[in-house]
Amino acid sequence: MFSITNALRKFGLETNIATSADDLRNLDAIVLPGVGNFKAGARNIQTLRKDILKSIELGVPLFGICLGMQLLFDFSEESKGKGLGLLKGKVVRLPLTVKTPHMGWNTLKIVKDNDLLNGIDEDHYFYFVHSYYSSPVNDELTVAKTDYGVSFASVVACGNIMATQFHPEKSGKSGDIVLNNFSEIIKK
């Protein structure tokens, strides 16, 4: 929370940590960060589920990061728990043939234009820490892929919902470009 809060403030965004439904009213955007287990994340988000879904329905931009991206989907092989179901698909484990967690720097293969990745090309590196990845039912959701034992969706978007498997707040200048793009999306 501290890292993403500081990173967003760097781009002039005022941040508040939502702990109740009242905290989700009158927002310009929602950022759903996350590090940890799907079951715990899914359990913790249930108290705000209805209000998050209502905000999305009203057009509020939502940006999921890492576990926050995974929670946008229906469920995870990692553990029991119900995701938000905003994006159809599931979360699956990285292949057993690679070291997990996938921790370190990797690139993106951009497969679809999206404002979140303006100014990003395939030479930019991003910081990943995960053992599971999102597998959308619809390939149209995938904006960029990353290869790590398997080619997986590392950036997804649908309307006002966008998410990255990597941590932009820990990705140096490349991550700063993504966070600045997100701030510009909010201002539109």
mmCIF file of the C-alpha atoms, coordinates in Angstrom:
data_MODEL
# 
_entry.id   MODEL 
# 
loop_
_atom_site.group_PDB 
_atom_site.id 
_atom_site.type_symbol 
_atom_site.label_atom_id 
_atom_site.label_alt_id 
_atom_site.label_comp_id 
_atom_site.label_asym_id 
_atom_site.label_entity_id 
_atom_site.label_seq_id 
_atom_site.pdbx_PDB_ins_code 
_atom_site.Cartn_x 
_atom_site.Cartn_y 
_atom_site.Cartn_z 
_atom_site.occupancy 
_atom_site.B_iso_or_equiv 
_atom_site.pdbx_formal_charge 
_atom_site.auth_seq_id 
_atom_site.auth_comp_id 
_atom_site.auth_asym_id 
_atom_site.auth_atom_id 
_atom_site.pdbx_PDB_model_num 
ATOM 1   C CA . MET A 1 1   ? 0.000   0.000   0.000   1.00 0.00 ? 1   MET A CA 1 
ATOM 2   C CA . PHE A 1 2   ? 2.780   2.410   0.936   1.00 0.00 ? 2   PHE A CA 1 
ATOM 3   C CA . SER A 1 3   ? 4.649   1.945   -2.367  1.00 0.00 ? 3   SER A CA 1 
ATOM 4   C CA . ILE A 1 4   ? 1.650   2.410   -4.638  1.00 0.00 ? 4   ILE A CA 1 
ATOM 5   C CA . THR A 1 5   ? 0.322   5.316   -2.561  1.00 0.00 ? 5   THR A CA 1 
ATOM 6   C CA . ASN A 1 6   ? 3.641   7.168   -2.869  1.00 0.00 ? 6   ASN A CA 1 
ATOM 7   C CA . ALA A 1 7   ? 3.934   6.355   -6.564  1.00 0.00 ? 7   ALA A CA 1 
ATOM 8   C CA . LEU A 1 8   ? 0.441   7.709   -7.315  1.00 0.00 ? 8   LEU A CA 1 
ATOM 9   C CA . ARG A 1 9   ? 1.075   10.873  -5.313  1.00 0.00 ? 9   ARG A CA 1 
ATOM 10  C CA . LYS A 1 10  ? 4.163   11.470  -7.453  1.00 0.00 ? 10  LYS A CA 1 
ATOM 11  C CA . PHE A 1 11  ? 1.752   12.019  -10.357 1.00 0.00 ? 11  PHE A CA 1 
ATOM 12  C CA . GLY A 1 12  ? -0.448  14.413  -8.452  1.00 0.00 ? 12  GLY A CA 1 
ATOM 13  C CA . LEU A 1 13  ? -3.103  11.907  -7.407  1.00 0.00 ? 13  LEU A CA 1 
ATOM 14  C CA . GLU A 1 14  ? -4.627  12.229  -3.968  1.00 0.00 ? 14  GLU A CA 1 
ATOM 15  C CA . THR A 1 15  ? -4.968  8.798   -2.397  1.00 0.00 ? 15  THR A CA 1 
ATOM 16  C CA . ASN A 1 16  ? -7.129  7.325   0.336   1.00 0.00 ? 16  ASN A CA 1 
ATOM 17  C CA . ILE A 1 17  ? -7.225  3.741   1.549   1.00 0.00 ? 17  ILE A CA 1 
ATOM 18  C CA . ALA A 1 18  ? -10.809 2.495   1.409   1.00 0.00 ? 18  ALA A CA 1 
ATOM 19  C CA . THR A 1 19  ? -11.961 0.506   4.409   1.00 0.00 ? 19  THR A CA 1 
ATOM 20  C CA . SER A 1 20  ? -15.706 1.042   4.077   1.00 0.00 ? 20  SER A CA 1 
ATOM 21  C CA . ALA A 1 21  ? -18.364 1.598   1.445   1.00 0.00 ? 21  ALA A CA 1 
ATOM 22  C CA . ASP A 1 22  ? -18.392 5.311   2.290   1.00 0.00 ? 22  ASP A CA 1 
ATOM 23  C CA . ASP A 1 23  ? -14.732 5.519   1.251   1.00 0.00 ? 23  ASP A CA 1 
ATOM 24  C CA . LEU A 1 24  ? -15.678 4.392   -2.279  1.00 0.00 ? 24  LEU A CA 1 
ATOM 25  C CA . ARG A 1 25  ? -18.170 7.182   -2.914  1.00 0.00 ? 25  ARG A CA 1 
ATOM 26  C CA . ASN A 1 26  ? -17.250 10.149  -5.111  1.00 0.00 ? 26  ASN A CA 1 
ATOM 27  C CA . LEU A 1 27  ? -13.914 8.744   -6.273  1.00 0.00 ? 27  LEU A CA 1 
ATOM 28  C CA . ASP A 1 28  ? -12.211 9.525   -9.562  1.00 0.00 ? 28  ASP A CA 1 
ATOM 29  C CA . ALA A 1 29  ? -10.630 6.049   -9.700  1.00 0.00 ? 29  ALA A CA 1 
ATOM 30  C CA . ILE A 1 30  ? -10.010 2.849   -7.762  1.00 0.00 ? 30  ILE A CA 1 
ATOM 31  C CA . VAL A 1 31  ? -6.638  1.134   -7.499  1.00 0.00 ? 31  VAL A CA 1 
ATOM 32  C CA . LEU A 1 32  ? -6.749  -2.458  -6.344  1.00 0.00 ? 32  LEU A CA 1 
ATOM 33  C CA . PRO A 1 33  ? -3.181  -3.380  -5.385  1.00 0.00 ? 33  PRO A CA 1 
ATOM 34  C CA . GLY A 1 34  ? -2.278  -6.694  -3.939  1.00 0.00 ? 34  GLY A CA 1 
ATOM 35  C CA . VAL A 1 35  ? 0.439   -8.980  -2.743  1.00 0.00 ? 35  VAL A CA 1 
ATOM 36  C CA . GLY A 1 36  ? -0.381  -12.347 -1.272  1.00 0.00 ? 36  GLY A CA 1 
ATOM 37  C CA . ASN A 1 37  ? -2.825  -15.211 -1.453  1.00 0.00 ? 37  ASN A CA 1 
ATOM 38  C CA . PHE A 1 38  ? -5.989  -15.184 -3.574  1.00 0.00 ? 38  PHE A CA 1 
ATOM 39  C CA . LYS A 1 39  ? -8.143  -16.597 -0.774  1.00 0.00 ? 39  LYS A CA 1 
ATOM 40  C CA . ALA A 1 40  ? -7.155  -13.864 1.682   1.00 0.00 ? 40  ALA A CA 1 
ATOM 41  C CA . GLY A 1 41  ? -7.496  -11.148 -0.955  1.00 0.00 ? 41  GLY A CA 1 
ATOM 42  C CA . ALA A 1 42  ? -10.909 -12.433 -2.065  1.00 0.00 ? 42  ALA A CA 1 
ATOM 43  C CA . ARG A 1 43  ? -12.109 -12.611 1.551   1.00 0.00 ? 43  ARG A CA 1 
ATOM 44  C CA . ASN A 1 44  ? -10.873 -9.101  2.340   1.00 0.00 ? 44  ASN A CA 1 
ATOM 45  C CA . ILE A 1 45  ? -12.504 -7.563  -0.712  1.00 0.00 ? 45  ILE A CA 1 
ATOM 46  C CA . GLN A 1 46  ? -15.964 -9.045  -0.081  1.00 0.00 ? 46  GLN A CA 1 
ATOM 47  C CA . THR A 1 47  ? -16.989 -6.258  2.307   1.00 0.00 ? 47  THR A CA 1 
ATOM 48  C CA . LEU A 1 48  ? -16.471 -3.716  -0.500  1.00 0.00 ? 48  LEU A CA 1 
ATOM 49  C CA . ARG A 1 49  ? -17.526 -5.975  -3.391  1.00 0.00 ? 49  ARG A CA 1 
ATOM 50  C CA . LYS A 1 50  ? -20.969 -4.462  -4.006  1.00 0.00 ? 50  LYS A CA 1 
ATOM 51  C CA . ASP A 1 51  ? -19.639 -0.897  -3.894  1.00 0.00 ? 51  ASP A CA 1 
ATOM 52  C CA . ILE A 1 52  ? -16.675 -1.655  -6.168  1.00 0.00 ? 52  ILE A CA 1 
ATOM 53  C CA . LEU A 1 53  ? -19.013 -3.241  -8.713  1.00 0.00 ? 53  LEU A CA 1 
ATOM 54  C CA . LYS A 1 54  ? -21.361 -0.241  -8.513  1.00 0.00 ? 54  LYS A CA 1 
ATOM 55  C CA . SER A 1 55  ? -18.444 2.173   -9.042  1.00 0.00 ? 55  SER A CA 1 
ATOM 56  C CA . ILE A 1 56  ? -17.298 0.226   -12.108 1.00 0.00 ? 56  ILE A CA 1 
ATOM 57  C CA . GLU A 1 57  ? -20.856 0.252   -13.455 1.00 0.00 ? 57  GLU A CA 1 
ATOM 58  C CA . LEU A 1 58  ? -20.855 4.058   -13.062 1.00 0.00 ? 58  LEU A CA 1 
ATOM 59  C CA . GLY A 1 59  ? -17.684 4.285   -15.178 1.00 0.00 ? 59  GLY A CA 1 
ATOM 60  C CA . VAL A 1 60  ? -15.076 4.828   -12.456 1.00 0.00 ? 60  VAL A CA 1 
ATOM 61  C CA . PRO A 1 61  ? -11.670 3.616   -13.759 1.00 0.00 ? 61  PRO A CA 1 
ATOM 62  C CA . LEU A 1 62  ? -10.274 0.632   -11.873 1.00 0.00 ? 62  LEU A CA 1 
ATOM 63  C CA . PHE A 1 63  ? -6.609  -0.349  -11.973 1.00 0.00 ? 63  PHE A CA 1 
ATOM 64  C CA . GLY A 1 64  ? -5.700  -3.785  -10.593 1.00 0.00 ? 64  GLY A CA 1 
ATOM 65  C CA . ILE A 1 65  ? -2.077  -4.569  -9.771  1.00 0.00 ? 65  ILE A CA 1 
ATOM 66  C CA . CYS A 1 66  ? -0.654  -8.088  -9.306  1.00 0.00 ? 66  CYS A CA 1 
ATOM 67  C CA . LEU A 1 67  ? -3.080  -9.882  -6.943  1.00 0.00 ? 67  LEU A CA 1 
ATOM 68  C CA . GLY A 1 68  ? -5.426  -6.970  -7.640  1.00 0.00 ? 68  GLY A CA 1 
ATOM 69  C CA . MET A 1 69  ? -5.438  -8.043  -11.303 1.00 0.00 ? 69  MET A CA 1 
ATOM 70  C CA . GLN A 1 70  ? -6.131  -11.650 -10.354 1.00 0.00 ? 70  GLN A CA 1 
ATOM 71  C CA . LEU A 1 71  ? -9.035  -10.622 -8.111  1.00 0.00 ? 71  LEU A CA 1 
ATOM 72  C CA . LEU A 1 72  ? -10.793 -9.118  -11.145 1.00 0.00 ? 72  LEU A CA 1 
ATOM 73  C CA . PHE A 1 73  ? -11.359 -12.656 -12.466 1.00 0.00 ? 73  PHE A CA 1 
ATOM 74  C CA . ASP A 1 74  ? -13.787 -15.357 -11.318 1.00 0.00 ? 74  ASP A CA 1 
ATOM 75  C CA . PHE A 1 75  ? -11.591 -17.715 -9.301  1.00 0.00 ? 75  PHE A CA 1 
ATOM 76  C CA . SER A 1 76  ? -8.058  -19.021 -8.764  1.00 0.00 ? 76  SER A CA 1 
ATOM 77  C CA . GLU A 1 77  ? -6.403  -22.423 -8.718  1.00 0.00 ? 77  GLU A CA 1 
ATOM 78  C CA . GLU A 1 78  ? -4.276  -21.081 -5.850  1.00 0.00 ? 78  GLU A CA 1 
ATOM 79  C CA . SER A 1 79  ? -7.036  -21.396 -3.272  1.00 0.00 ? 79  SER A CA 1 
ATOM 80  C CA . LYS A 1 80  ? -10.748 -21.118 -2.695  1.00 0.00 ? 80  LYS A CA 1 
ATOM 81  C CA . GLY A 1 81  ? -12.327 -17.726 -2.888  1.00 0.00 ? 81  GLY A CA 1 
ATOM 82  C CA . LYS A 1 82  ? -14.541 -15.774 -5.225  1.00 0.00 ? 82  LYS A CA 1 
ATOM 83  C CA . GLY A 1 83  ? -12.989 -13.028 -7.318  1.00 0.00 ? 83  GLY A CA 1 
ATOM 84  C CA . LEU A 1 84  ? -14.927 -9.974  -8.429  1.00 0.00 ? 84  LEU A CA 1 
ATOM 85  C CA . GLY A 1 85  ? -15.877 -11.625 -11.744 1.00 0.00 ? 85  GLY A CA 1 
ATOM 86  C CA . LEU A 1 86  ? -15.459 -8.334  -13.621 1.00 0.00 ? 86  LEU A CA 1 
ATOM 87  C CA . LEU A 1 87  ? -13.380 -10.161 -16.215 1.00 0.00 ? 87  LEU A CA 1 
ATOM 88  C CA . LYS A 1 88  ? -14.227 -13.703 -17.255 1.00 0.00 ? 88  LYS A CA 1 
ATOM 89  C CA . GLY A 1 89  ? -11.483 -16.227 -16.704 1.00 0.00 ? 89  GLY A CA 1 
ATOM 90  C CA . LYS A 1 90  ? -9.467  -17.890 -14.002 1.00 0.00 ? 90  LYS A CA 1 
ATOM 91  C CA . VAL A 1 91  ? -6.095  -17.626 -12.326 1.00 0.00 ? 91  VAL A CA 1 
ATOM 92  C CA . VAL A 1 92  ? -3.681  -20.519 -12.917 1.00 0.00 ? 92  VAL A CA 1 
ATOM 93  C CA . ARG A 1 93  ? -0.266  -21.569 -11.633 1.00 0.00 ? 93  ARG A CA 1 
ATOM 94  C CA . LEU A 1 94  ? 2.918   -20.910 -13.571 1.00 0.00 ? 94  LEU A CA 1 
ATOM 95  C CA . PRO A 1 95  ? 4.396   -24.130 -15.006 1.00 0.00 ? 95  PRO A CA 1 
ATOM 96  C CA . LEU A 1 96  ? 6.324   -26.363 -12.633 1.00 0.00 ? 96  LEU A CA 1 
ATOM 97  C CA . THR A 1 97  ? 9.257   -26.146 -15.059 1.00 0.00 ? 97  THR A CA 1 
ATOM 98  C CA . VAL A 1 98  ? 10.076  -22.566 -13.986 1.00 0.00 ? 98  VAL A CA 1 
ATOM 99  C CA . LYS A 1 99  ? 11.259  -21.169 -10.682 1.00 0.00 ? 99  LYS A CA 1 
ATOM 100 C CA . THR A 1 100 ? 8.428   -19.656 -8.674  1.00 0.00 ? 100 THR A CA 1 
ATOM 101 C CA . PRO A 1 101 ? 7.698   -17.101 -7.734  1.00 0.00 ? 101 PRO A CA 1 
ATOM 102 C CA . HIS A 1 102 ? 8.534   -15.340 -10.971 1.00 0.00 ? 102 HIS A CA 1 
ATOM 103 C CA . MET A 1 103 ? 10.477  -12.585 -9.276  1.00 0.00 ? 103 MET A CA 1 
ATOM 104 C CA . GLY A 1 104 ? 12.408  -10.048 -11.276 1.00 0.00 ? 104 GLY A CA 1 
ATOM 105 C CA . TRP A 1 105 ? 12.424  -8.019  -14.450 1.00 0.00 ? 105 TRP A CA 1 
ATOM 106 C CA . ASN A 1 106 ? 10.723  -8.965  -17.688 1.00 0.00 ? 106 ASN A CA 1 
ATOM 107 C CA . THR A 1 107 ? 9.403   -7.343  -20.859 1.00 0.00 ? 107 THR A CA 1 
ATOM 108 C CA . LEU A 1 108 ? 5.990   -7.115  -22.452 1.00 0.00 ? 108 LEU A CA 1 
ATOM 109 C CA . LYS A 1 109 ? 4.825   -8.199  -25.883 1.00 0.00 ? 109 LYS A CA 1 
ATOM 110 C CA . ILE A 1 110 ? 2.147   -5.638  -26.706 1.00 0.00 ? 110 ILE A CA 1 
ATOM 111 C CA . VAL A 1 111 ? -0.723  -7.270  -28.606 1.00 0.00 ? 111 VAL A CA 1 
ATOM 112 C CA . LYS A 1 112 ? -3.306  -4.472  -28.505 1.00 0.00 ? 112 LYS A CA 1 
ATOM 113 C CA . ASP A 1 113 ? -3.216  -0.677  -28.252 1.00 0.00 ? 113 ASP A CA 1 
ATOM 114 C CA . ASN A 1 114 ? -4.356  0.756   -24.936 1.00 0.00 ? 114 ASN A CA 1 
ATOM 115 C CA . ASP A 1 115 ? -3.866  4.179   -23.346 1.00 0.00 ? 115 ASP A CA 1 
ATOM 116 C CA . LEU A 1 116 ? -2.361  2.538   -20.252 1.00 0.00 ? 116 LEU A CA 1 
ATOM 117 C CA . LEU A 1 117 ? 0.689   1.554   -22.336 1.00 0.00 ? 117 LEU A CA 1 
ATOM 118 C CA . ASN A 1 118 ? 1.186   4.796   -24.295 1.00 0.00 ? 118 ASN A CA 1 
ATOM 119 C CA . GLY A 1 119 ? 4.935   5.326   -24.688 1.00 0.00 ? 119 GLY A CA 1 
ATOM 120 C CA . ILE A 1 120 ? 5.753   1.720   -23.751 1.00 0.00 ? 120 ILE A CA 1 
ATOM 121 C CA . ASP A 1 121 ? 7.494   -0.591  -26.184 1.00 0.00 ? 121 ASP A CA 1 
ATOM 122 C CA . GLU A 1 122 ? 8.943   -4.066  -26.012 1.00 0.00 ? 122 GLU A CA 1 
ATOM 123 C CA . ASP A 1 123 ? 12.308  -2.766  -24.722 1.00 0.00 ? 123 ASP A CA 1 
ATOM 124 C CA . HIS A 1 124 ? 10.786  -1.591  -21.425 1.00 0.00 ? 124 HIS A CA 1 
ATOM 125 C CA . TYR A 1 125 ? 11.280  -3.827  -18.392 1.00 0.00 ? 125 TYR A CA 1 
ATOM 126 C CA . PHE A 1 126 ? 8.819   -4.314  -15.531 1.00 0.00 ? 126 PHE A CA 1 
ATOM 127 C CA . TYR A 1 127 ? 9.099   -5.906  -12.106 1.00 0.00 ? 127 TYR A CA 1 
ATOM 128 C CA . PHE A 1 128 ? 7.116   -9.098  -11.457 1.00 0.00 ? 128 PHE A CA 1 
ATOM 129 C CA . VAL A 1 129 ? 6.522   -11.107 -8.271  1.00 0.00 ? 129 VAL A CA 1 
ATOM 130 C CA . HIS A 1 130 ? 3.954   -13.891 -8.728  1.00 0.00 ? 130 HIS A CA 1 
ATOM 131 C CA . SER A 1 131 ? 3.406   -17.645 -8.938  1.00 0.00 ? 131 SER A CA 1 
ATOM 132 C CA . TYR A 1 132 ? -0.029  -17.465 -10.578 1.00 0.00 ? 132 TYR A CA 1 
ATOM 133 C CA . TYR A 1 133 ? -1.319  -15.566 -13.601 1.00 0.00 ? 133 TYR A CA 1 
ATOM 134 C CA . SER A 1 134 ? -4.682  -14.582 -15.033 1.00 0.00 ? 134 SER A CA 1 
ATOM 135 C CA . SER A 1 135 ? -6.059  -16.563 -17.946 1.00 0.00 ? 135 SER A CA 1 
ATOM 136 C CA . PRO A 1 136 ? -8.885  -14.592 -19.599 1.00 0.00 ? 136 PRO A CA 1 
ATOM 137 C CA . VAL A 1 137 ? -11.598 -16.519 -21.424 1.00 0.00 ? 137 VAL A CA 1 
ATOM 138 C CA . ASN A 1 138 ? -11.623 -13.823 -24.118 1.00 0.00 ? 138 ASN A CA 1 
ATOM 139 C CA . ASP A 1 139 ? -8.285  -12.977 -25.776 1.00 0.00 ? 139 ASP A CA 1 
ATOM 140 C CA . GLU A 1 140 ? -9.700  -9.505  -26.540 1.00 0.00 ? 140 GLU A CA 1 
ATOM 141 C CA . LEU A 1 141 ? -9.023  -8.587  -22.899 1.00 0.00 ? 141 LEU A CA 1 
ATOM 142 C CA . THR A 1 142 ? -5.273  -9.097  -23.321 1.00 0.00 ? 142 THR A CA 1 
ATOM 143 C CA . VAL A 1 143 ? -3.290  -5.917  -24.020 1.00 0.00 ? 143 VAL A CA 1 
ATOM 144 C CA . ALA A 1 144 ? 0.192   -7.382  -23.432 1.00 0.00 ? 144 ALA A CA 1 
ATOM 145 C CA . LYS A 1 145 ? 1.756   -10.755 -22.745 1.00 0.00 ? 145 LYS A CA 1 
ATOM 146 C CA . THR A 1 146 ? 4.919   -11.813 -20.976 1.00 0.00 ? 146 THR A CA 1 
ATOM 147 C CA . ASP A 1 147 ? 6.898   -15.015 -21.424 1.00 0.00 ? 147 ASP A CA 1 
ATOM 148 C CA . TYR A 1 148 ? 8.005   -16.953 -18.358 1.00 0.00 ? 148 TYR A CA 1 
ATOM 149 C CA . GLY A 1 149 ? 7.706   -20.662 -19.043 1.00 0.00 ? 149 GLY A CA 1 
ATOM 150 C CA . VAL A 1 150 ? 4.402   -19.811 -20.680 1.00 0.00 ? 150 VAL A CA 1 
ATOM 151 C CA . SER A 1 151 ? 3.052   -16.765 -22.474 1.00 0.00 ? 151 SER A CA 1 
ATOM 152 C CA . PHE A 1 152 ? 0.576   -15.144 -20.094 1.00 0.00 ? 152 PHE A CA 1 
ATOM 153 C CA . ALA A 1 153 ? -1.591  -12.013 -20.054 1.00 0.00 ? 153 ALA A CA 1 
ATOM 154 C CA . SER A 1 154 ? 0.460   -9.429  -18.163 1.00 0.00 ? 154 SER A CA 1 
ATOM 155 C CA . VAL A 1 155 ? -1.782  -6.444  -19.013 1.00 0.00 ? 155 VAL A CA 1 
ATOM 156 C CA . VAL A 1 156 ? -5.548  -6.679  -19.494 1.00 0.00 ? 156 VAL A CA 1 
ATOM 157 C CA . ALA A 1 157 ? -8.208  -4.069  -20.141 1.00 0.00 ? 157 ALA A CA 1 
ATOM 158 C CA . CYS A 1 158 ? -11.924 -3.851  -20.790 1.00 0.00 ? 158 CYS A CA 1 
ATOM 159 C CA . GLY A 1 159 ? -13.627 -0.467  -20.817 1.00 0.00 ? 159 GLY A CA 1 
ATOM 160 C CA . ASN A 1 160 ? -12.820 1.319   -17.571 1.00 0.00 ? 160 ASN A CA 1 
ATOM 161 C CA . ILE A 1 161 ? -11.105 -1.769  -16.095 1.00 0.00 ? 161 ILE A CA 1 
ATOM 162 C CA . MET A 1 162 ? -7.352  -2.207  -16.558 1.00 0.00 ? 162 MET A CA 1 
ATOM 163 C CA . ALA A 1 163 ? -4.752  -4.291  -14.768 1.00 0.00 ? 163 ALA A CA 1 
ATOM 164 C CA . THR A 1 164 ? -1.134  -5.356  -14.742 1.00 0.00 ? 164 THR A CA 1 
ATOM 165 C CA . GLN A 1 165 ? 0.452   -8.508  -13.358 1.00 0.00 ? 165 GLN A CA 1 
ATOM 166 C CA . PHE A 1 166 ? 3.643   -6.540  -12.770 1.00 0.00 ? 166 PHE A CA 1 
ATOM 167 C CA . HIS A 1 167 ? 4.132   -3.847  -10.137 1.00 0.00 ? 167 HIS A CA 1 
ATOM 168 C CA . PRO A 1 168 ? 4.382   -0.461  -11.890 1.00 0.00 ? 168 PRO A CA 1 
ATOM 169 C CA . GLU A 1 169 ? 5.278   1.203   -8.575  1.00 0.00 ? 169 GLU A CA 1 
ATOM 170 C CA . LYS A 1 170 ? 8.394   -0.984  -8.393  1.00 0.00 ? 170 LYS A CA 1 
ATOM 171 C CA . SER A 1 171 ? 9.266   -0.823  -12.111 1.00 0.00 ? 171 SER A CA 1 
ATOM 172 C CA . GLY A 1 172 ? 11.323  2.369   -12.219 1.00 0.00 ? 172 GLY A CA 1 
ATOM 173 C CA . LYS A 1 173 ? 10.927  4.656   -15.234 1.00 0.00 ? 173 LYS A CA 1 
ATOM 174 C CA . SER A 1 174 ? 8.862   2.109   -17.175 1.00 0.00 ? 174 SER A CA 1 
ATOM 175 C CA . GLY A 1 175 ? 6.391   1.854   -14.320 1.00 0.00 ? 175 GLY A CA 1 
ATOM 176 C CA . ASP A 1 176 ? 6.306   5.636   -14.016 1.00 0.00 ? 176 ASP A CA 1 
ATOM 177 C CA . ILE A 1 177 ? 5.128   5.846   -17.632 1.00 0.00 ? 177 ILE A CA 1 
ATOM 178 C CA . VAL A 1 178 ? 2.270   3.436   -16.886 1.00 0.00 ? 178 VAL A CA 1 
ATOM 179 C CA . LEU A 1 179 ? 1.268   5.303   -13.704 1.00 0.00 ? 179 LEU A CA 1 
ATOM 180 C CA . ASN A 1 180 ? 1.384   8.631   -15.528 1.00 0.00 ? 180 ASN A CA 1 
ATOM 181 C CA . ASN A 1 181 ? -0.808  7.139   -18.258 1.00 0.00 ? 181 ASN A CA 1 
ATOM 182 C CA . PHE A 1 182 ? -3.258  5.993   -15.598 1.00 0.00 ? 182 PHE A CA 1 
ATOM 183 C CA . SER A 1 183 ? -3.355  9.497   -14.127 1.00 0.00 ? 183 SER A CA 1 
ATOM 184 C CA . GLU A 1 184 ? -4.116  10.854  -17.612 1.00 0.00 ? 184 GLU A CA 1 
ATOM 185 C CA . ILE A 1 185 ? -6.912  8.276   -18.069 1.00 0.00 ? 185 ILE A CA 1 
ATOM 186 C CA . ILE A 1 186 ? -8.472  9.470   -14.808 1.00 0.00 ? 186 ILE A CA 1 
ATOM 187 C CA . LYS A 1 187 ? -8.402  13.093  -15.981 1.00 0.00 ? 187 LYS A CA 1 
ATOM 188 C CA . LYS A 1 188 ? -10.325 12.353  -19.191 1.00 0.00 ? 188 LYS A CA 1 
# 
